[in-house]
Amino acid sequence: MQYPSIAVAALLALSSVVVSAEGFDGPYVGLQFGTAEVDTNVGVTGDDDLLGVHAGLLLSTGPLVYGAEIDFDELSVPLSGGSGELDTVSRLKLRGGYDLGGALVYGTTGFAHARTSDLGDDNGYFIGLGAEFDLPAPGRVGVEYLSHAFDEFDGSAVDVDADTFTLRYSFNF
């Protein structure tokens, strides 16, 4: 999967004109890219790159930071044995963390929805950890690891687990 460098450049240019809130407080939008690895209880596996978008709101009370986020990843994880592809993952997230003065460490959990090309789609959950670093421009960079579980995918006896690791860039408003 090739990353659309024009979109990334446009978002970086936009960040120079957006009015920013201080630190990790307020609304944000951004891009993420990384990798996904899928495993099932029936031996079907796969991995590939992913590209996604996210939007959310963080609130801070002193060093404690909490909020909510939605995100969407487009990917094409080919599953072994020609059993289809994992095409998209959407999430509704709750986030909570600690502001270390320019760095935010956080945990996240929530609802996930996965869609495949041949196996249908299903709802599941995820848990994860992340870190973000405030930039001088109105934005921040971060990394995030999420572990997903989709039990009895689309009514089948197949349990699907997916791990994602992403690099993120967010614009503060």
VMD Tcl script that builds the backbone (N, CA, C; Angstrom):
set m [mol new atoms 519]
animate dup $m
set s [atomselect $m all]
$s set {name element resname resid chain x y z} {
  {N N MET 1 A 0.854 -1.171 0.000}
  {CA C MET 1 A 0.000 0.000 0.000}
  {C C MET 1 A 0.899 1.233 0.000}
  {N N GLN 2 A 0.662 2.167 -0.908}
  {CA C GLN 2 A 1.438 3.396 -0.943}
  {C C GLN 2 A 0.705 4.462 -0.160}
  {N N TYR 3 A 1.465 5.263 0.578}
  {CA C TYR 3 A 0.868 6.330 1.365}
  {C C TYR 3 A 0.719 7.568 0.497}
  {N N PRO 4 A -0.431 8.221 0.560}
  {CA C PRO 4 A -0.654 9.408 -0.280}
  {C C PRO 4 A 0.126 10.601 0.263}
  {N N SER 5 A 1.341 10.783 -0.246}
  {CA C SER 5 A 2.220 11.836 0.267}
  {C C SER 5 A 1.639 13.225 0.045}
  {N N ILE 6 A 0.825 13.399 -0.964}
  {CA C ILE 6 A 0.207 14.706 -1.198}
  {C C ILE 6 A -0.745 15.046 -0.055}
  {N N ALA 7 A -1.520 14.061 0.413}
  {CA C ALA 7 A -2.445 14.303 1.522}
  {C C ALA 7 A -1.688 14.641 2.797}
  {N N VAL 8 A -0.605 13.939 3.056}
  {CA C VAL 8 A 0.201 14.226 4.247}
  {C C VAL 8 A 0.786 15.631 4.159}
  {N N ALA 9 A 1.324 15.999 2.997}
  {CA C ALA 9 A 1.887 17.346 2.820}
  {C C ALA 9 A 0.806 18.417 2.995}
  {N N ALA 10 A -0.388 18.168 2.477}
  {CA C ALA 10 A -1.481 19.135 2.630}
  {C C ALA 10 A -1.871 19.295 4.095}
  {N N LEU 11 A -1.932 18.193 4.832}
  {CA C LEU 11 A -2.266 18.283 6.258}
  {C C LEU 11 A -1.198 19.014 7.041}
  {N N LEU 12 A 0.067 18.792 6.713}
  {CA C LEU 12 A 1.146 19.513 7.386}
  {C C LEU 12 A 1.075 21.009 7.082}
  {N N ALA 13 A 0.763 21.370 5.832}
  {CA C ALA 13 A 0.613 22.779 5.466}
  {C C ALA 13 A -0.566 23.403 6.199}
  {N N LEU 14 A -1.675 22.670 6.303}
  {CA C LEU 14 A -2.849 23.168 7.005}
  {C C LEU 14 A -2.555 23.421 8.473}
  {N N SER 15 A -1.697 22.605 9.058}
  {CA C SER 15 A -1.411 22.749 10.485}
  {C C SER 15 A -0.764 24.098 10.806}
  {N N SER 16 A -0.115 24.714 9.830}
  {CA C SER 16 A 0.526 25.996 10.094}
  {C C SER 16 A -0.468 27.149 10.165}
  {N N VAL 17 A -1.724 26.948 9.718}
  {CA C VAL 17 A -2.714 28.025 9.763}
  {C C VAL 17 A -3.834 27.761 10.759}
  {N N VAL 18 A -3.851 26.606 11.387}
  {CA C VAL 18 A -4.887 26.272 12.351}
  {C C VAL 18 A -4.536 26.869 13.710}
  {N N VAL 19 A -5.519 27.453 14.381}
  {CA C VAL 19 A -5.306 28.003 15.721}
  {C C VAL 19 A -5.325 26.843 16.704}
  {N N SER 20 A -4.315 26.783 17.539}
  {CA C SER 20 A -4.144 25.628 18.411}
  {C C SER 20 A -4.523 25.919 19.845}
  {N N ALA 21 A -5.080 24.898 20.508}
  {CA C ALA 21 A -5.262 24.943 21.951}
  {C C ALA 21 A -3.938 24.578 22.596}
  {N N GLU 22 A -3.804 24.881 23.878}
  {CA C GLU 22 A -2.578 24.558 24.594}
  {C C GLU 22 A -2.509 23.076 24.929}
  {N N GLY 23 A -1.334 22.492 24.757}
  {CA C GLY 23 A -1.084 21.128 25.195}
  {C C GLY 23 A -2.039 20.117 24.608}
  {N N PHE 24 A -2.581 19.253 25.486}
  {CA C PHE 24 A -3.434 18.144 25.062}
  {C C PHE 24 A -4.889 18.399 25.422}
  {N N ASP 25 A -5.377 19.595 25.150}
  {CA C ASP 25 A -6.732 19.977 25.503}
  {C C ASP 25 A -7.429 20.510 24.263}
  {N N GLY 26 A -8.628 19.994 23.969}
  {CA C GLY 26 A -9.410 20.507 22.860}
  {C C GLY 26 A -9.603 19.499 21.753}
  {N N PRO 27 A -10.304 19.926 20.686}
  {CA C PRO 27 A -10.576 19.039 19.556}
  {C C PRO 27 A -9.342 18.869 18.670}
  {N N TYR 28 A -9.323 17.761 17.916}
  {CA C TYR 28 A -8.226 17.477 17.006}
  {C C TYR 28 A -8.702 16.558 15.886}
  {N N VAL 29 A -7.981 16.574 14.772}
  {CA C VAL 29 A -8.169 15.650 13.651}
  {C C VAL 29 A -6.788 15.225 13.179}
  {N N GLY 30 A -6.713 14.095 12.500}
  {CA C GLY 30 A -5.396 13.686 12.031}
  {C C GLY 30 A -5.386 12.450 11.170}
  {N N LEU 31 A -4.161 12.042 10.842}
  {CA C LEU 31 A -3.884 10.866 10.022}
  {C C LEU 31 A -3.071 9.864 10.817}
  {N N GLN 32 A -3.200 8.589 10.456}
  {CA C GLN 32 A -2.356 7.564 11.041}
  {C C GLN 32 A -1.971 6.569 9.951}
  {N N PHE 33 A -0.796 6.011 10.091}
  {CA C PHE 33 A -0.400 4.920 9.212}
  {C C PHE 33 A 0.442 3.951 10.015}
  {N N GLY 34 A 0.420 2.694 9.591}
  {CA C GLY 34 A 1.148 1.688 10.338}
  {C C GLY 34 A 0.950 0.309 9.766}
  {N N THR 35 A 0.913 -0.679 10.666}
  {CA C THR 35 A 0.795 -2.071 10.257}
  {C C THR 35 A -0.314 -2.760 11.042}
  {N N ALA 36 A -0.855 -3.822 10.441}
  {CA C ALA 36 A -1.868 -4.652 11.091}
  {C C ALA 36 A -1.478 -6.109 10.915}
  {N N GLU 37 A -1.696 -6.892 11.961}
  {CA C GLU 37 A -1.450 -8.330 11.923}
  {C C GLU 37 A -2.693 -9.037 12.434}
  {N N VAL 38 A -3.192 -10.008 11.660}
  {CA C VAL 38 A -4.428 -10.707 11.991}
  {C C VAL 38 A -4.126 -12.181 12.236}
  {N N ASP 39 A -4.798 -12.742 13.235}
  {CA C ASP 39 A -4.649 -14.153 13.573}
  {C C ASP 39 A -6.027 -14.688 13.959}
  {N N THR 40 A -6.295 -15.962 13.672}
  {CA C THR 40 A -7.572 -16.567 14.037}
  {C C THR 40 A -7.340 -17.876 14.767}
  {N N ASN 41 A -8.403 -18.390 15.358}
  {CA C ASN 41 A -8.321 -19.671 16.054}
  {C C ASN 41 A -8.359 -20.864 15.098}
  {N N VAL 42 A -8.465 -20.619 13.788}
  {CA C VAL 42 A -8.461 -21.701 12.804}
  {C C VAL 42 A -7.224 -21.644 11.907}
  {N N GLY 43 A -6.190 -20.920 12.340}
  {CA C GLY 43 A -4.922 -20.893 11.622}
  {C C GLY 43 A -4.833 -19.919 10.467}
  {N N VAL 44 A -5.836 -19.114 10.233}
  {CA C VAL 44 A -5.798 -18.113 9.160}
  {C C VAL 44 A -5.103 -16.869 9.697}
  {N N THR 45 A -4.077 -16.399 8.976}
  {CA C THR 45 A -3.303 -15.244 9.416}
  {C C THR 45 A -3.061 -14.299 8.247}
  {N N GLY 46 A -2.591 -13.098 8.558}
  {CA C GLY 46 A -2.210 -12.142 7.529}
  {C C GLY 46 A -1.692 -10.865 8.147}
  {N N ASP 47 A -0.971 -10.074 7.344}
  {CA C ASP 47 A -0.490 -8.769 7.803}
  {C C ASP 47 A -0.304 -7.845 6.609}
  {N N ASP 48 A -0.407 -6.543 6.865}
  {CA C ASP 48 A -0.252 -5.546 5.809}
  {C C ASP 48 A -0.193 -4.160 6.442}
  {N N ASP 49 A 0.034 -3.158 5.597}
  {CA C ASP 49 A 0.043 -1.765 6.018}
  {C C ASP 49 A -1.386 -1.255 6.141}
  {N N LEU 50 A -1.537 -0.149 6.870}
  {CA C LEU 50 A -2.836 0.496 6.990}
  {C C LEU 50 A -2.657 2.002 6.913}
  {N N LEU 51 A -3.719 2.681 6.532}
  {CA C LEU 51 A -3.770 4.141 6.468}
  {C C LEU 51 A -5.123 4.559 7.000}
  {N N GLY 52 A -5.157 5.559 7.879}
  {CA C GLY 52 A -6.425 5.944 8.463}
  {C C GLY 52 A -6.509 7.405 8.854}
  {N N VAL 53 A -7.691 7.763 9.358}
  {CA C VAL 53 A -7.977 9.110 9.839}
  {C C VAL 53 A -8.591 8.998 11.227}
  {N N HIS 54 A -8.464 10.073 12.003}
  {CA C HIS 54 A -9.063 10.101 13.336}
  {C C HIS 54 A -9.494 11.518 13.693}
  {N N ALA 55 A -10.452 11.607 14.635}
  {CA C ALA 55 A -10.932 12.887 15.154}
  {C C ALA 55 A -11.379 12.664 16.587}
  {N N GLY 56 A -11.138 13.652 17.432}
  {CA C GLY 56 A -11.530 13.478 18.819}
  {C C GLY 56 A -11.502 14.764 19.612}
  {N N LEU 57 A -11.748 14.606 20.894}
  {CA C LEU 57 A -11.750 15.714 21.839}
  {C C LEU 57 A -11.079 15.239 23.121}
  {N N LEU 58 A -10.086 16.024 23.583}
  {CA C LEU 58 A -9.428 15.745 24.852}
  {C C LEU 58 A -9.698 16.885 25.817}
  {N N LEU 59 A -9.873 16.540 27.077}
  {CA C LEU 59 A -10.053 17.510 28.145}
  {C C LEU 59 A -9.006 17.229 29.203}
  {N N SER 60 A -8.466 18.284 29.797}
  {CA C SER 60 A -7.458 18.076 30.826}
  {C C SER 60 A -7.901 18.725 32.124}
  {N N THR 61 A -7.602 18.054 33.213}
  {CA C THR 61 A -7.814 18.568 34.567}
  {C C THR 61 A -6.479 18.414 35.278}
  {N N GLY 62 A -5.661 19.457 35.177}
  {CA C GLY 62 A -4.295 19.329 35.661}
  {C C GLY 62 A -3.547 18.377 34.754}
  {N N PRO 63 A -2.808 17.439 35.338}
  {CA C PRO 63 A -2.047 16.515 34.496}
  {C C PRO 63 A -2.891 15.360 33.928}
  {N N LEU 64 A -4.116 15.175 34.408}
  {CA C LEU 64 A -4.964 14.094 33.909}
  {C C LEU 64 A -5.676 14.535 32.634}
  {N N VAL 65 A -5.646 13.672 31.629}
  {CA C VAL 65 A -6.249 13.962 30.330}
  {C C VAL 65 A -7.191 12.816 29.981}
  {N N TYR 66 A -8.386 13.151 29.515}
  {CA C TYR 66 A -9.358 12.135 29.133}
  {C C TYR 66 A -10.148 12.641 27.935}
  {N N GLY 67 A -10.756 11.714 27.202}
  {CA C GLY 67 A -11.528 12.138 26.051}
  {C C GLY 67 A -12.065 10.979 25.251}
  {N N ALA 68 A -12.547 11.305 24.052}
  {CA C ALA 68 A -13.140 10.326 23.149}
  {C C ALA 68 A -12.620 10.593 21.736}
  {N N GLU 69 A -12.629 9.524 20.931}
  {CA C GLU 69 A -12.115 9.629 19.571}
  {C C GLU 69 A -12.858 8.638 18.685}
  {N N ILE 70 A -12.983 8.982 17.411}
  {CA C ILE 70 A -13.423 8.039 16.398}
  {C C ILE 70 A -12.281 7.894 15.402}
  {N N ASP 71 A -12.110 6.699 14.847}
  {CA C ASP 71 A -11.111 6.555 13.788}
  {C C ASP 71 A -11.513 5.474 12.804}
  {N N PHE 72 A -10.880 5.525 11.653}
  {CA C PHE 72 A -11.178 4.624 10.557}
  {C C PHE 72 A -9.871 4.271 9.871}
  {N N ASP 73 A -9.621 2.959 9.681}
  {CA C ASP 73 A -8.428 2.495 8.978}
  {C C ASP 73 A -8.824 1.732 7.727}
  {N N GLU 74 A -8.156 2.037 6.633}
  {CA C GLU 74 A -8.285 1.308 5.376}
  {C C GLU 74 A -7.055 0.421 5.263}
  {N N LEU 75 A -7.276 -0.869 5.018}
  {CA C LEU 75 A -6.180 -1.804 4.907}
  {C C LEU 75 A -6.578 -2.929 3.972}
  {N N SER 76 A -5.634 -3.743 3.610}
  {CA C SER 76 A -5.892 -4.908 2.764}
  {C C SER 76 A -5.053 -6.056 3.296}
  {N N VAL 77 A -5.455 -6.587 4.445}
  {CA C VAL 77 A -4.706 -7.681 5.046}
  {C C VAL 77 A -5.159 -8.976 4.388}
  {N N PRO 78 A -4.311 -9.551 3.525}
  {CA C PRO 78 A -4.687 -10.818 2.909}
  {C C PRO 78 A -4.600 -11.936 3.951}
  {N N LEU 79 A -5.660 -12.711 4.043}
  {CA C LEU 79 A -5.690 -13.804 5.003}
  {C C LEU 79 A -5.193 -15.073 4.324}
  {N N SER 80 A -4.356 -15.829 5.022}
  {CA C SER 80 A -3.732 -17.013 4.421}
  {C C SER 80 A -4.777 -17.993 3.910}
  {N N GLY 81 A -4.389 -18.745 2.915}
  {CA C GLY 81 A -5.286 -19.748 2.361}
  {C C GLY 81 A -6.324 -19.166 1.420}
  {N N GLY 82 A -6.167 -17.899 1.027}
  {CA C GLY 82 A -7.115 -17.285 0.109}
  {C C GLY 82 A -8.502 -17.104 0.685}
  {N N SER 83 A -8.592 -16.931 2.012}
  {CA C SER 83 A -9.908 -16.839 2.648}
  {C C SER 83 A -10.419 -15.413 2.752}
  {N N GLY 84 A -9.909 -14.511 1.932}
  {CA C GLY 84 A -10.405 -13.141 1.921}
  {C C GLY 84 A -9.397 -12.139 2.433}
  {N N GLU 85 A -9.876 -10.928 2.700}
  {CA C GLU 85 A -9.048 -9.829 3.196}
  {C C GLU 85 A -9.791 -9.072 4.274}
  {N N LEU 86 A -9.050 -8.572 5.235}
  {CA C LEU 86 A -9.585 -7.599 6.181}
  {C C LEU 86 A -9.442 -6.245 5.508}
  {N N ASP 87 A -10.574 -5.561 5.253}
  {CA C ASP 87 A -10.571 -4.332 4.454}
  {C C ASP 87 A -10.585 -3.049 5.273}
  {N N THR 88 A -11.416 -2.984 6.318}
  {CA C THR 88 A -11.513 -1.764 7.119}
  {C C THR 88 A -11.722 -2.109 8.588}
  {N N VAL 89 A -11.284 -1.187 9.441}
  {CA C VAL 89 A -11.577 -1.255 10.875}
  {C C VAL 89 A -11.960 0.152 11.320}
  {N N SER 90 A -13.125 0.277 11.960}
  {CA C SER 90 A -13.594 1.547 12.517}
  {C C SER 90 A -13.656 1.393 14.029}
  {N N ARG 91 A -13.419 2.489 14.763}
  {CA C ARG 91 A -13.409 2.407 16.220}
  {C C ARG 91 A -14.066 3.624 16.862}
  {N N LEU 92 A -14.720 3.390 18.007}
  {CA C LEU 92 A -15.143 4.434 18.936}
  {C C LEU 92 A -14.307 4.235 20.188}
  {N N LYS 93 A -13.526 5.262 20.552}
  {CA C LYS 93 A -12.539 5.106 21.619}
  {C C LYS 93 A -12.842 5.996 22.818}
  {N N LEU 94 A -12.505 5.485 23.985}
  {CA C LEU 94 A -12.357 6.286 25.194}
  {C C LEU 94 A -10.877 6.313 25.503}
  {N N ARG 95 A -10.366 7.495 25.866}
  {CA C ARG 95 A -8.939 7.645 26.152}
  {C C ARG 95 A -8.750 8.272 27.518}
  {N N GLY 96 A -7.742 7.847 28.228}
  {CA C GLY 96 A -7.392 8.454 29.502}
  {C C GLY 96 A -5.889 8.360 29.705}
  {N N GLY 97 A -5.293 9.476 30.168}
  {CA C GLY 97 A -3.845 9.454 30.317}
  {C C GLY 97 A -3.316 10.523 31.235}
  {N N TYR 98 A -2.007 10.709 31.165}
  {CA C TYR 98 A -1.291 11.626 32.039}
  {C C TYR 98 A -0.378 12.507 31.201}
  {N N ASP 99 A -0.492 13.831 31.398}
  {CA C ASP 99 A 0.342 14.818 30.708}
  {C C ASP 99 A 1.640 14.969 31.485}
  {N N LEU 100 A 2.747 14.589 30.855}
  {CA C LEU 100 A 4.064 14.678 31.489}
  {C C LEU 100 A 4.766 15.988 31.145}
  {N N GLY 101 A 4.017 16.973 30.626}
  {CA C GLY 101 A 4.630 18.246 30.231}
  {C C GLY 101 A 5.236 18.133 28.846}
  {N N GLY 102 A 4.411 18.121 27.827}
  {CA C GLY 102 A 4.879 17.982 26.449}
  {C C GLY 102 A 4.764 16.570 25.915}
  {N N ALA 103 A 4.500 15.614 26.788}
  {CA C ALA 103 A 4.291 14.219 26.376}
  {C C ALA 103 A 3.060 13.685 27.107}
  {N N LEU 104 A 2.231 12.968 26.384}
  {CA C LEU 104 A 1.030 12.361 26.938}
  {C C LEU 104 A 1.156 10.849 26.797}
  {N N VAL 105 A 1.026 10.135 27.893}
  {CA C VAL 105 A 0.934 8.673 27.849}
  {C C VAL 105 A -0.504 8.319 28.205}
  {N N TYR 106 A -1.083 7.347 27.480}
  {CA C TYR 106 A -2.509 7.075 27.679}
  {C C TYR 106 A -2.848 5.616 27.418}
  {N N GLY 107 A -3.983 5.233 27.946}
  {CA C GLY 107 A -4.609 3.959 27.637}
  {C C GLY 107 A -5.893 4.242 26.892}
  {N N THR 108 A -6.341 3.283 26.108}
  {CA C THR 108 A -7.560 3.461 25.339}
  {C C THR 108 A -8.300 2.129 25.235}
  {N N THR 109 A -9.617 2.203 25.131}
  {CA C THR 109 A -10.448 1.029 24.952}
  {C C THR 109 A -11.721 1.451 24.247}
  {N N GLY 110 A -12.442 0.472 23.715}
  {CA C GLY 110 A -13.705 0.813 23.083}
  {C C GLY 110 A -14.226 -0.253 22.155}
  {N N PHE 111 A -15.099 0.198 21.272}
  {CA C PHE 111 A -15.844 -0.618 20.327}
  {C C PHE 111 A -15.147 -0.589 18.966}
  {N N ALA 112 A -15.050 -1.745 18.293}
  {CA C ALA 112 A -14.446 -1.815 16.962}
  {C C ALA 112 A -15.396 -2.537 16.004}
  {N N HIS 113 A -15.352 -2.131 14.742}
  {CA C HIS 113 A -16.139 -2.785 13.690}
  {C C HIS 113 A -15.178 -3.141 12.557}
  {N N ALA 114 A -15.135 -4.418 12.165}
  {CA C ALA 114 A -14.250 -4.883 11.096}
  {C C ALA 114 A -15.077 -5.357 9.914}
  {N N ARG 115 A -14.567 -5.073 8.719}
  {CA C ARG 115 A -15.232 -5.512 7.485}
  {C C ARG 115 A -14.208 -6.280 6.649}
  {N N THR 116 A -14.634 -7.434 6.124}
  {CA C THR 116 A -13.777 -8.236 5.260}
  {C C THR 116 A -14.398 -8.337 3.874}
  {N N SER 117 A -13.578 -8.766 2.904}
  {CA C SER 117 A -14.077 -8.898 1.538}
  {C C SER 117 A -14.950 -10.133 1.358}
  {N N ASP 118 A -14.665 -11.220 2.083}
  {CA C ASP 118 A -15.385 -12.473 1.853}
  {C C ASP 118 A -16.072 -13.041 3.093}
  {N N LEU 119 A -15.652 -12.624 4.272}
  {CA C LEU 119 A -16.150 -13.244 5.500}
  {C C LEU 119 A -17.233 -12.437 6.200}
  {N N GLY 120 A -17.666 -11.325 5.621}
  {CA C GLY 120 A -18.674 -10.481 6.253}
  {C C GLY 120 A -18.041 -9.432 7.136}
  {N N ASP 121 A -18.806 -8.945 8.103}
  {CA C ASP 121 A -18.297 -7.941 9.034}
  {C C ASP 121 A -18.786 -8.282 10.431}
  {N N ASP 122 A -18.124 -7.680 11.432}
  {CA C ASP 122 A -18.442 -8.023 12.811}
  {C C ASP 122 A -18.023 -6.892 13.737}
  {N N ASN 123 A -18.636 -6.905 14.926}
  {CA C ASN 123 A -18.294 -5.950 15.973}
  {C C ASN 123 A -17.444 -6.647 17.025}
  {N N GLY 124 A -16.545 -5.883 17.623}
  {CA C GLY 124 A -15.684 -6.416 18.664}
  {C C GLY 124 A -15.250 -5.306 19.591}
  {N N TYR 125 A -14.155 -5.518 20.270}
  {CA C TYR 125 A -13.615 -4.527 21.200}
  {C C TYR 125 A -12.101 -4.488 21.059}
  {N N PHE 126 A -11.490 -3.487 21.682}
  {CA C PHE 126 A -10.036 -3.357 21.664}
  {C C PHE 126 A -9.569 -2.708 22.954}
  {N N ILE 127 A -8.303 -2.898 23.249}
  {CA C ILE 127 A -7.602 -2.174 24.311}
  {C C ILE 127 A -6.257 -1.759 23.737}
  {N N GLY 128 A -5.675 -0.699 24.294}
  {CA C GLY 128 A -4.390 -0.267 23.764}
  {C C GLY 128 A -3.690 0.754 24.616}
  {N N LEU 129 A -2.487 1.078 24.172}
  {CA C LEU 129 A -1.625 2.068 24.819}
  {C C LEU 129 A -1.072 3.006 23.759}
  {N N GLY 130 A -0.787 4.237 24.174}
  {CA C GLY 130 A -0.207 5.183 23.239}
  {C C GLY 130 A 0.582 6.263 23.940}
  {N N ALA 131 A 1.292 7.032 23.129}
  {CA C ALA 131 A 2.036 8.199 23.604}
  {C C ALA 131 A 1.987 9.253 22.513}
  {N N GLU 132 A 1.845 10.507 22.935}
  {CA C GLU 132 A 1.842 11.630 21.997}
  {C C GLU 132 A 2.801 12.691 22.497}
  {N N PHE 133 A 3.363 13.437 21.548}
  {CA C PHE 133 A 4.341 14.463 21.870}
  {C C PHE 133 A 3.913 15.764 21.213}
  {N N ASP 134 A 3.779 16.820 22.024}
  {CA C ASP 134 A 3.361 18.132 21.553}
  {C C ASP 134 A 4.445 18.726 20.658}
  {N N LEU 135 A 4.043 19.371 19.557}
  {CA C LEU 135 A 4.965 20.014 18.636}
  {C C LEU 135 A 4.835 21.525 18.748}
  {N N PRO 136 A 5.873 22.283 18.335}
  {CA C PRO 136 A 5.765 23.748 18.344}
  {C C PRO 136 A 4.631 24.246 17.438}
  {N N ALA 137 A 4.406 23.586 16.312}
  {CA C ALA 137 A 3.280 23.931 15.429}
  {C C ALA 137 A 2.002 23.418 16.082}
  {N N PRO 138 A 0.848 23.795 15.579}
  {CA C PRO 138 A -0.404 23.334 16.198}
  {C C PRO 138 A -0.679 21.866 15.896}
  {N N GLY 139 A 0.073 21.018 16.525}
  {CA C GLY 139 A -0.137 19.596 16.300}
  {C C GLY 139 A 0.702 18.756 17.225}
  {N N ARG 140 A 0.588 17.459 17.037}
  {CA C ARG 140 A 1.371 16.530 17.846}
  {C C ARG 140 A 1.561 15.241 17.061}
  {N N VAL 141 A 2.617 14.518 17.389}
  {CA C VAL 141 A 2.889 13.218 16.805}
  {C C VAL 141 A 2.759 12.175 17.893}
  {N N GLY 142 A 2.450 10.954 17.493}
  {CA C GLY 142 A 2.314 9.903 18.493}
  {C C GLY 142 A 2.418 8.526 17.903}
  {N N VAL 143 A 2.433 7.554 18.795}
  {CA C VAL 143 A 2.412 6.143 18.435}
  {C C VAL 143 A 1.297 5.484 19.229}
  {N N GLU 144 A 0.715 4.433 18.656}
  {CA C GLU 144 A -0.380 3.754 19.344}
  {C C GLU 144 A -0.375 2.276 18.980}
  {N N TYR 145 A -0.556 1.433 19.991}
  {CA C TYR 145 A -0.708 -0.014 19.812}
  {C C TYR 145 A -2.109 -0.401 20.276}
  {N N LEU 146 A -2.844 -1.155 19.437}
  {CA C LEU 146 A -4.186 -1.627 19.788}
  {C C LEU 146 A -4.270 -3.134 19.574}
  {N N SER 147 A -4.916 -3.822 20.510}
  {CA C SER 147 A -5.184 -5.248 20.410}
  {C C SER 147 A -6.698 -5.436 20.309}
  {N N HIS 148 A -7.166 -6.009 19.187}
  {CA C HIS 148 A -8.596 -6.165 18.892}
  {C C HIS 148 A -9.019 -7.619 19.058}
  {N N ALA 149 A -10.284 -7.824 19.436}
  {CA C ALA 149 A -10.862 -9.164 19.507}
  {C C ALA 149 A -12.259 -9.139 18.885}
  {N N PHE 150 A -12.487 -10.054 17.960}
  {CA C PHE 150 A -13.790 -10.243 17.321}
  {C C PHE 150 A -14.161 -11.709 17.525}
  {N N ASP 151 A -14.974 -11.977 18.528}
  {CA C ASP 151 A -15.350 -13.347 18.869}
  {C C ASP 151 A -16.472 -13.826 17.957}
  {N N GLU 152 A -16.346 -15.077 17.477}
  {CA C GLU 152 A -17.333 -15.689 16.583}
  {C C GLU 152 A -17.690 -14.733 15.444}
  {N N PHE 153 A -16.674 -14.394 14.654}
  {CA C PHE 153 A -16.784 -13.399 13.593}
  {C C PHE 153 A -17.979 -13.671 12.688}
  {N N ASP 154 A -18.860 -12.709 12.583}
  {CA C ASP 154 A -20.055 -12.736 11.735}
  {C C ASP 154 A -20.875 -14.020 11.932}
  {N N GLY 155 A -20.988 -14.451 13.203}
  {CA C GLY 155 A -21.797 -15.613 13.529}
  {C C GLY 155 A -21.133 -16.954 13.292}
  {N N SER 156 A -19.856 -16.945 12.904}
  {CA C SER 156 A -19.148 -18.197 12.651}
  {C C SER 156 A -18.481 -18.679 13.941}
  {N N ALA 157 A -17.786 -19.777 13.865}
  {CA C ALA 157 A -17.019 -20.284 15.007}
  {C C ALA 157 A -15.592 -19.752 14.992}
  {N N VAL 158 A -15.320 -18.756 14.138}
  {CA C VAL 158 A -13.975 -18.220 13.983}
  {C C VAL 158 A -13.801 -16.987 14.875}
  {N N ASP 159 A -12.802 -17.032 15.752}
  {CA C ASP 159 A -12.417 -15.884 16.558}
  {C C ASP 159 A -11.263 -15.176 15.854}
  {N N VAL 160 A -11.390 -13.871 15.657}
  {CA C VAL 160 A -10.374 -13.093 14.955}
  {C C VAL 160 A -9.737 -12.122 15.936}
  {N N ASP 161 A -8.419 -12.131 15.984}
  {CA C ASP 161 A -7.643 -11.170 16.770}
  {C C ASP 161 A -6.806 -10.343 15.809}
  {N N ALA 162 A -6.706 -9.044 16.060}
  {CA C ALA 162 A -5.906 -8.165 15.210}
  {C C ALA 162 A -5.117 -7.216 16.090}
  {N N ASP 163 A -3.848 -7.050 15.763}
  {CA C ASP 163 A -2.984 -6.083 16.437}
  {C C ASP 163 A -2.593 -5.020 15.429}
  {N N THR 164 A -2.705 -3.748 15.831}
  {CA C THR 164 A -2.268 -2.648 14.973}
  {C C THR 164 A -1.257 -1.795 15.717}
  {N N PHE 165 A -0.294 -1.286 14.977}
  {CA C PHE 165 A 0.684 -0.337 15.498}
  {C C PHE 165 A 0.727 0.818 14.520}
  {N N THR 166 A 0.459 2.044 15.005}
  {CA C THR 166 A 0.385 3.191 14.103}
  {C C THR 166 A 1.234 4.353 14.582}
  {N N LEU 167 A 1.682 5.120 13.608}
  {CA C LEU 167 A 2.294 6.421 13.808}
  {C C LEU 167 A 1.213 7.422 13.462}
  {N N ARG 168 A 0.999 8.428 14.342}
  {CA C ARG 168 A -0.129 9.350 14.184}
  {C C ARG 168 A 0.355 10.801 14.155}
  {N N TYR 169 A -0.358 11.608 13.383}
  {CA C TYR 169 A -0.166 13.066 13.418}
  {C C TYR 169 A -1.540 13.690 13.610}
  {N N SER 170 A -1.665 14.561 14.614}
  {CA C SER 170 A -2.944 15.201 14.930}
  {C C SER 170 A -2.793 16.720 14.891}
  {N N PHE 171 A -3.823 17.394 14.349}
  {CA C PHE 171 A -3.904 18.862 14.345}
  {C C PHE 171 A -4.787 19.281 15.510}
  {N N ASN 172 A -4.285 20.157 16.363}
  {CA C ASN 172 A -5.082 20.707 17.459}
  {C C ASN 172 A -5.864 21.914 16.950}
  {N N PHE 173 A -7.080 22.081 17.454}
  {CA C PHE 173 A -7.872 23.271 17.115}
  {C C PHE 173 A -8.036 24.153 18.328}
}
mol reanalyze $m
mol bondsrecalc $m
mol representation Tube
mol addrep $m
